Amino acid sequence: MISCDEAALICNKSQYHEASVSEKIKLKLHILFCSTCKSFSRKNKQLSSLFEKAKLIVLSDAAKEDLKQKLRDNL
């Protein structure tokens, strides 16, 4: 059985489609017995869903650096 910390890590990886099949199975087994991790997993999925619906626009790394430089120049 995996620890709650490991379950949280796998849950986060699974959210971004980075978890392996064996990790997903371990997580599902852990969630069967741990109500805390079950709640965390459910809330994590809800949060991901909200972010997808929000259609947030993120600056590219180059745009972030450009903005930082402009702020430094103006201070």
Secondary structure by P-SEA (a helix, b strand, c coil): cccaaaaaaaaaaaaaccccaaaaaaaaaaaaccaaaaaaaaaaaaaaaaaaaabbbbbcaaaaaaaaaaaaaac
